[in-house]
Amino acid sequence: MIMDIPNLFGSMVFNDKVMRQRLPKDVYKALKRTIAEQKHLNLDVANVVASAMKEWAIEKGATHFTHWFQPMTGVTAEKHDSFISPSGDDNIIMEFSGKELVRGEPDASSFPSGGIRSTFEARGYTAWDPTSYAFVKDNTLYIPTAFCSYSGEALDKKTPLLRSMEVINKEAKRILRLFGNKDVKRVIATVGPEQEYFLIDKELYEKRPDLIYCGRTLFGARPPKGQELEDHYFASIKPRVSAFMKELDEELWKLGVLAKTKHNEVAPAQHEIAPIFSTVNVAADHNQLIMELMKKIANKHNLVCLLHEKPFAGVNGSGKHNNWSISTNTGVNLLEPGETPYENAQFLLFLSAVIKAVDEYQDLLRISVASAGNDHRLGANEAPPAIISIFLGDELTEIIESIENDTCYNQKEKCQMEIGATVLPHFPKDTTDRNRTSPFAFTGNKFEFRMLGSSSSISDPNVVLNTIVAESLSQFADRLEKASDFKAELTSIVKETIRNHKRIIFNGNNYSDEWVKESEKRGLLNLKSTVEALPYFIAEKNVKLFTKHNIFSEAEINSRYHIMLEEYIKVLHIEALTLLDMTKRGIIPSVISYLKDLSEVALNKKSIGKDFNCKLEETLIESISDLGACLYRNVEKLDNSILEAKNQETLLDTAKYYREVVFIAMQELRSVIDNLETKVGKKYWAFPTYGELLYSVY
C-alpha cells in the first residue's frame, strides 16, 4: 500500500488551509491579522473560531479539548474537558465557546513556581497561543497555550519565548529600516532541533529501577564492545527500530511536524530524528510532541525510549542540536552570507551582533542548558565542553580579521572536489570545514548550539539567544540612528565588535587540554557544573537584561533560579536513594549468594578428603569479600551524606553539598559495584548488564 504523504501531512491539524475552508472570510482575515500583528483577539472572532474548531475536531474523533502548556517541569501538561453540555430533558449538546478557547484555569500551585504561588494561592490561567496550530491527538483537541499565575507572572517556558520573539522582531526591524528595507513586516527566529535518543528492550528496562526512576543507569560495567569500532553511526537500521521510526514519522506528519531525517547515532542503541526549520515557538511545541510520541510509540513496539543525556557511562550521551537563525517574513535569512560575505554589510552587522551577544552573555547560554543530566555529558568526547566559544570557519574568520586590521580580503575561488574516480560527479567544495567540537558553530546560514541536553525544552536556550542578540542589535541601532554618516558608523561598529569580542572565536579542537588553558587566558568562563553556573542567572547584568526587554520580571528571574536549584537537588536526591535501594536489595544479596555458593564448593572439595586445589574459589572469595566490605562502607558513607544534606543552610549550599559530597559518594559506590559486576557470576547478578541493554534490540 502506497502512503499518500501529502494528504497525510497535517491531517490532524487545524492549520491555515483548514481555517481558510471553514472560517468566514472576515473572521479568517481578523485571525490572520491578530497573528501577524500580535494583537489581542476579539471575543466575537474567538467564538466563531471556536465553533469551527470544535466541528472540525469532532469530525476527527475528538470528544474532549485541552489547553496544552509547558510548565517549569520541563514536560507538557494538559487537563481534558469534554465538549458535552446539558440541554435539558436529559440531553446534551456539544459546545465549545470562544472563552473556553482563549482561556483555561489549571491549578497554579501544583506546578513549580519558585515561591510565586503557595498552596492556598491556587488560581492560574492558560492563554491560547494562536501562532501555534491546534491539533487532534488521542481523541482530544489540543490547544497550545501559555501559562501564568493569578497575578500575571509567567509560570511556563512558552511565555518568555513569545516575549523574546517580540524583542528580536522589534530590534532586527530597527536595523533593517536603517538599511532602507521597509517591506519587512516581521523578523522571525527559526529553529531546527536535532533530537538524539536511545532505544532499549522494554523487558530489560523493567528490571532496572535506576532507568525507571532516574532515566539513567547508576552503575554498570563496560561491555567488551562499546562504540570503539565506529560501526553504528549511519549503519543500517535494525528491523524493530525501523518499524518504530516508520510509525513515528507517520504520527508526526499527521500532526504537521516536519520530521525529515532519521539515522543511527554513534553509540549502540542510539538514534536521531531531525525536523525541518520552523518558527521557534512552533519548533518548541513540535519538539515536545516528538519527545512524547517517541516514548509512546516505543512502548507499542516493546521498546523504551531513553531521553536522558547520559543513560550509559562509557558511550556517547544524547544531545539536542539547536540550529538557530533569524529570517524575515519576506523569506530572507539574515544570517545568509551570500556569495560575497565580505561585501554584505547587513550580514556582517548581524554576525557582529551574535558575536557580541555570545561573548557578553556566555553565562546565560551555559545556564540555558544546565541540568543534573547534562552535567554528565558536557565536556565528554561526544559533546562540547562547558566553555562557550564560537566557530566561524576559515573564510569568515579571515574576513573579520581583515576588517579589524584594515587589510584587503582576497576571496578564495570555489574549487571542485576531486575524489580521484572519474565516474564520480564533481561538486563544489565548501569554503570551510565543520567543527563538531564547538558549542556554538556557524554552519552556513545558521548557528548550531550543540550544548542542549536531549531531554530539555528548547525554549530556554532560545529565550536567551533571542534576547541577547536583540540586546546587541538594540545597541547597534541606537548608534546608527544617531549617526551622521551611516556607513562610517556601521564600519566602526563592526570593527569595534570584532576587536572587543574576538576572544570568543575559536576554530580549533574544543576537546583539547590546550584550549582549556587558552580559554582561561582569554578570560572565558568554564562553568563545569549546574551548581557553578546557576548563581550567574541572578547576576546584576543578567537581571538588567531580562527586565529591560520585559522577558522576565525580577520575581520571575528569582523564581526560576530557585526552581532550577530545587530540581537539581531533587534529581540527585532521587538518584542517591535509588542507588542505595538497588545496592541494599539487589547488589548485596547477589554478592552474598555468590560467596555462599563459592564457599560451599570449596568446603565440599575439602570434605572429600583428597588434596583438591581450592585456589580459584579462595582467591575469588577473598577478592569479592574485600570488595563486599568496601561496598558496605560506601553504602554507609552515602547514607550518612544524604542525612547530612538536610543540615545545609541555603538552597545553594544544599545544591553544592549534593554536587561535592553526595554525588562523589555515589561515584565511589558505583566504582565498587562495577568492579563486583565483573567478578560475580552472571546468574547471580540482580540486574541486566550494559551488554544486554545496549545490544538487545534487533
N, C-alpha and C positions, 0 to 999 in steps of 0.2 A: 504494500500500500504506500503510495507516494504522499508525503506530507505537504499540505498546502501552507507553507510557512507565511507568505504574505497575508493570508486571511487569518491565520492563527495568531500572528503578532498583534498584541494589543487588544485581542478579542474580549478580554475581561476588564478593560479599562474604559472609564468614562472620559475619553480623550477629546481632542479638538474635533475630530471627524464626527464622533457621536453627538457632540454638543451642537455642531452645525446642523445636523439632521433633526435633532429633537427639540431644540430651543427656538422660540420665536426670534426673528432676526434682530429686533431691537434689544431683546434680553441677551442674546449671544454677543452682540456688539458691546453692550454695557459690561458684561462679564469680562470680555477681552480687554476692554479699556481699563477695568479695575486691575487686571493682572499687569498690563503693560505700563500703566502709570502709577501702580502701587497705591491705589486709592481704596477707601473703605467701600464695602459692598452694600448697596441699598437693600433693605429688608424685602421690598416688593420683588426685586430681582432675585434675591435668595430664595423666596418662596417658589417662584417659577422653576428655578434651577433644581431645587429640592424635589419638586413633584416629578420633573423629568428624570432626575437621577434615580428616584425610587422606582418608577415604572421600568426603567432600563434594568436596574439591579434585580427586580423581581423576575423579569424575563430571563435573567442569567441564573436564577435559582436562589437568590438571596431572600432570607426571611428576617434577617437582623441587620443592624448597622452599628458601626463602632467608630469612635474618634480614636484614631491610631496615633500615638505620640511617643516621644523619645525622652523619658525621664533621665535623671542623672545616674541611673543604674547601669547605663551603657547598653541596655537592651530596650526593646519596644514594649509598650503597654497598651492594653485595649480592654474596654468594658462594653459588652454587647447588649443592645436593646432591640427588641423586636419591632416590626412595623405595625403590629396589631394595636387597635384602639377600639373600645366598646362603642357600639352604635345604638344600643337599646334592643329590647326583645331578645336578649341573649345572643346577639350577633356581633360581629366585629367588622371593621374596615381596616384597610392597610393605609396608614398615614405616615407622612414624613414632612415636617414643616421647615421653612427657612430658618427658623430659630434653632431647631434641632441640628440643622446642617452647620450653622456658623458657630454654635456654642455647645459645649458639653460641660459636665461638672463631676470630675473624679475627686476622690479623697486626697487632698494635697498633703495631709500629714503622714500618709503611709509611704511616701517616697522620700529619698534623701533630699534634705533641704539645707543642711549645714546650719541649722538653728533658725532659719527663716520661719519655719512652721513648727508649732508644738502640736501635741496630740489633740488638744482641745480646740486647735485652730485648723479645722479640717477642710474648709471650703477651698477649692481650686477650680480653675477653668481651663478648658481646651478650646482653641480657636482655629477654625478651618484655614488651611494654607491653600488658597485657590491656585497657586502656581505649581502645585504638585497634584497630578490627577488622582481622583478616587478610583478604586478598583474593587472587584468582587473576588473573594477568596474564601473557600470553605463555607459557602452559602451565607456570607456576610459581606455587606458593603463597607469597605474600609475608606475612611475619610482622613487623609493626612492632616495633622493639626500641630499647633504649638501648645505649650502647657505653662501656665503661670499660676502664682499664688493669688489669694483673695486681695492682697494689697498690690498686686501687679508685678512682683518680681518674677523673672524667668526661672522656672524650675526644670528646664529641659535643655537639650542640646540644639534644638532647631531654632528657637527664638534668637539666640545670639548669632547663629549662622545667617538668618534672614537680615538681621541688623547689619552684619558685616558686609553682606552683599550690597546693601543700600549705600554703605560708606564707600566701597571701592567703585561703585557705579558713579557716585557723585564726584569723587576726586579724579577719576580717569576721564570723565567728560570735561572737567575743567581743563585738563591738559589737551584733549582733542580740540576743544574750541580754540585754544591758542594756536594750534596748527591749521586753523581755518576750517575744521571739519564740523559743519553744523547739521549734517544729516543724521548723525548717530543719536538715537533716542535713549539707548540703554547700553551699558557695558556689563558684561556677564562673566563671572568667574565660572570656569568649566573644569570638570574633574573626570578622570577615568581611573578608578581604583582597581588595581590587580589584587586578587584575593587568593592567598595560599591557605592550604588546609591539609589535614591528614585524614585518611580513611582506614579504620581497623575493623576487625570482625566483632560483631556485637556480642557474641557468646564469650569471647575473651575479655572484652571491655567490662562485662558484668561481674567478672571475677577480680577486678582491680578497683577497690574502693577509692584509691587516690585519683584515678581517672574520673570516677563518678562524682566525687565531692570537689575536686580541685582542678580537673581538666588536664592535669599533667601527672606523669609518673614521679613519685617522690623518691624512688630508688629503682635500681635495675642495672645489672652488669652489662657491659657492652657485648653484643653478639659477635661471633667470629667474623661476620661480614657486615659492614655498615654501608657507607657510600664511597669507600675507597676506590672502587673500580670505575666510578663515574658512569655507571651503566643504567641509571634510572632516568636522568634528565632527558626529556623528549623521547623516551623509549616508547615502544608500542604499549597501548593502554590495555590492561587486563580486562577480560570479559565482564566481571562483576562491576568493575569501576566504569567501564564503558556504558553499561546499562544504566548505572546511576547518573552518569553525565548526560546521557541522552534524555532521560526523564527530566533532569534538572533544567536543561536547555528549553524543553517544551513548556514546562511550567513557568519559567521566567519569561519566555516570549509571549505567553498569554497575558502576562502582567505588564507587558510593554518594556521589559528590561532588555537592553541591547547586549545580551550575552554574545560575545564574539569568539573568544579564544579559550581553548581548554587543552591542557597537556600535563604530563607527569613533571613533577619538580625534582630537585636534586636528591633529596633523601628518599629511601624506600618508604612506600606508603604515602608519599606526599604528592600533592597535585595543585593545580592553579586554574582559576577561571578569571577572565578579564572582559569587561564590557567596553563598549564604545563610549567616548566622552558624552557627558550631558551636563546641564546646569547643576551647580554644586549642591543645591538643596534637594534636587531630584536624585542626583547621584547618591546623596546620603541616604535618602529613603530607599533607593534601589539596593544599596549595599546591605542595609538592614534586612531587606527581603531575601537577598542572596544568602546571607548567613542563616536566616530562619529556615529557608527552604532546603538548604544543604543538609541541615540536621534532620528535618522531617523526612526528606526523600531517602537519605541514607538509611534511616530506620526501616523503611519499606523494603530495602534490599539486604536486611540483616547486617547492616554496617553501622558504624558510628562515626560521625564527622567531628574531628577534634579541631577547635579553633584557637586553642591556647598557643601562645608564642613559642613555647619550648616544651612540648609534651614529652620529648625523649632527649636525654643527655647524649652527647657524642655524635649526633647528626644535626643537620640543619634545622633551625626553628622556622616558624612561619611569620611572614610579614604581610604588609598590605601597601604596595607602592602607590603613592598618591600623585598622579600625573595632573599637574595644575597649570592652567593657563587663563588668560583673560581675552575675551572676544567681544566685538560689537554686535548689535542686533542686525547690522548690515552684512555680517559674515566675515569680518576682518579679524584675524588673530593678531593681537597687539604684541605678541612675543614671536612673531614670524620675522626672521632677519631679512628675508628676501635674497635675491641673487647677489646684491652688493651691500651687506650689512654695514660696512664702514661708511657708506653714504646715506644710510637710513637713520636720520636724526631722531625720528619718532621712536623707532625701535630702541636706539641707544639710550634714550631718556627713560623708557620703561624698564630696560635692562638695568640701568643705574639705580632705579627705584628699588628693584628687587635686591640688588647687591647691598645697598644701604640698609634696607629693612632687615635682611638676614643677619648682617653684621651687628646691628644695634640691638636686635631682639633675639639673639641666639638662645637666651634663657627661655623665652616663651615658646620657641619652637621645640626645644628639648622637653619642656613641661607638657606640651600638647600631645606627646607620645609616651609620657611617663606612666608606668604601671608596674605592679609587682611582677606580672608575667613578662613584660618586655625587658625588665632588668636582666633576665636570664639570657636574652637574645642579643641585645645591643653590645657591640664590641666583639662578638664571636665571629668566626670566619665566614659566615654567610650573611652578616648584617653589618651596617655601618657602625663605626664607633660612636660613643656618646658625644664626641666633639663635632660640632656643627661646622661645615665648610661647604663651599660652592665649587662644583666642577663646571668650567665653561668650555673646555676643549681648546685645542691649539689655535684655531682660527680666531675665535672671539677674544682669547687671551692676548694674542698678538695685536688685534685691533685696539683693545683698550690700553695696551701698553704704548702703542703708537700715539694714541690720543693724549695720554698722560705726559709723554716725553716730547710731544710736538714733532714727531717724525713721520715720514711718509709710510703708509702701509702698502706693501706690494701684494696685491691679491694673487692667491695661488690659483693656477689653472686647474680645473677639474680634470682628473685623469681617469682613464678606463681601467677597470680591474683586469689584469692579465693573470689568468689562473693556470695557463700552460697547456690546456687541452683545447684545440681549435674548435671542437664540436660544441663547447660550452659558450653561451651567449656573453657578449660584452655588456657591461653596465657601469655607470659612473661610480667612482669611489667617493664615499663621504669625505668631507674636508677634515673631519675629526673623529676620533675613536669614541667608544662609550667607556664609562668608568663605573663598574658595578660596586666599587668600594665606597663611592661618595654618598654622603647622606642627602645631598641636595644637588642634583645634576641637571644641567641644561641638555636636553635631548632633541634639539632641532627647532621646535616651536613651543616648547613647554618645559616646565621644571618637574623633575621626578623626585619627590620627597620620599625617601626609602626607609625612613625610621619607624613608620607606623607599625604597631603590632597587629597581628591578624584578627584578634577579637575586638579591637577597638572601633568605636564610631569614627568615621572620617570627619565628623562635624568639628571636633576640637581643633585639629591642625588647620583646617580650612578657615575657621574663625580667625585664627592667628595670622595665617597667610594673607587673607583679605585685608585685615586691619592694619598690619604693619606695612604692607605695600601701599595701602591708601594713605597712611601717615607720610610716607616718603613722597608720594605724589602731591599731597596737600602742601608740603613744604616747598616742593618744586614750583607748584602753581602759584603760591604766594609770591615767590621771587619773580617768576616770569610775567605775572600780571602787572607788576610794578616796573618792569624793565623798560628802559627807553630804546634799547637795542636787543630785540628778542633773540637773534642768532648768537650774538656775543654772550648774552646771559646763559643761553642754553649750553653753549660750548663750555662756559665757565662751570656750570653745574655738573656736567658730565665729568669734566676733568677733576674737579674737587672731590666728587664722589669716589672716583677711581683711586685717587691719591689717599683719601681718608679711610677707605674701606677695603682696599685690595688685600689686606691680611686674611680676609675670609675666603679668598680664592685659592684653591689647591687642586691641581690636576694629577697629582701622583697617587701612590698607594696609601689609602687611608688606614690600612691594617698594620702598617709598619711601625716599629718602635721609634724610628726616626721622626715620623710625623707627630707622634705624641710629644716628643721633645721639642720639635719645631713649633707646634701649635702653642705650647706653653710660652715659648719665646715671643710669639706673636700676641700673646695676651688673650687667647681664645679660651672659652670655658670648657672644662672637662667634667661634666656632672654625671658621674658614673652610675648613680642610683636615683630612684624616685625621691628618696628622702633628702638627698643632696639638692635636688632640683626644685622641689615644691616651695621652699621659702622665697624663691625669686618671684613667685607668682604675685606676692603681695608687696613686692618692692615698689618704692615710690614712683619710679619712672613707668612701671607697668600699670599701676593703678591710674596714673595720669593719662596714659594712652587710652585705656579702655573707657574711662569716664568721659574723656574729651570727645570720643566718637560715639558715645552712648551705646557701646557694645554691652558693657556691664555697669551697673551701679557699684558703689563701694561695698554695699551689703551683699550684692551678688558675687563679687570677687571673693570676699571673705567666706561666704557660704561654700563656694566651690573649693577653696583652699581646705576647709575643714572636711568636706566630703571626700576629697582625694586622700587626705591623711587617714581618715577613718577607714576608707576602703582598703588602703594599703595594710593597715593594722589587721583588719578583719581577715583579709586574704591569707596573710602569714599565720595568723592565729588558727584558722581552719586547717591550713596545711600542717602545722605543727601537731595539732590534735589528731589529725588523720594519720600522720606518720607514727605517732605513739600508739594509736589504736591498732594499726596494722602490724606493728612490731610486737606488741604485747599479745595480741590474739592470733597472729599468724606466723611471724618470723621466729619468735622464741619457741612456740610449740614445735615448729618444723625442726629447729636445731636440736631440741631435747629428744625428739622422736628419732632423729638420725643417730645421735650419740648413743641412745639406748640400744638401738639395733647393732651398732658397731661394737659396743661393749659386750653384748650378748654373743656376737660372733667370736670375739677374742676369748671370752670366758669358755665358750663351748670348745674352741680349739684346744685350750689348755686343759680342759676337763677330760679330754680323751686320753691324756697321759703321754702322748708322744710329743716330741720336741718340735711342734709346728712353729713356723716363723710367724709371729704376730706383728711384725714391724709396720706393715701397712696400716692395720687398724689402730695400733698405738700412736703412730705419727698423726693420723687423721684425728684421733680423739684428742690428742694434746693440742693440735693446731686449732681445732674447732672449739675446744673448751676455753682456750685463751681468748679466741675471738668472741665467744659467748659471754665471758666475763667482761670484756671490753664493751660489748653490746649493752649489757645491763648497766654499766657505769654511764654510758652515753644516754641511755633512756632516763636514768635518774637526773642527769645533767639537764636534759631538755625539759623534763617535768618541772624541775626547780626554776628554770629560766622563765617558763610560762607563768608560774606563780609570782615571780618577782616583777613581771611586766606590769602587774596591777599597781605597783608602788611608784610608778613614774609620775611626775608632777603634771606635765602638759601633754597635749596630743602629739606635738612634735617630738618631745622627749620619748614618748611611748613608741612612735614610729622609728626613731633612731635606735631604741633599745631592741626592737624586733629585728632591725637590719643588722645590728652589730653583735647581738648576743643570741637571740632565738634562731635566726637564720643560720649563723655559724654552727650552733649546736645541731641543727638539722643536717647540715652538710657533713659534720663529723659522724653523726649516727648513720647517715646514708653510706659513707665510705666503708664502715664496718659491715653493713648489710650487703653491699655489693660484693665485698670480699667473701662473705659467707655463701652467697649465691653460687660462686664458682667452686665451692667445696662440698656443699650439701647435695646429696643425691636428688636427681630430678623428681622422683616420685614423692619425695618428702617436701619439696618446696611448695609453699602455700599459694603462690601467685604465678600467673603467666609471665614468662620472661620476655625480654626485648625481642629476642629472635622470633618468638611466637607472635608477638603483637605486630611486628613490622613486616613479617612475611606470611601472614595468614590469609591474605586476600588474593584470589586468583581469578 
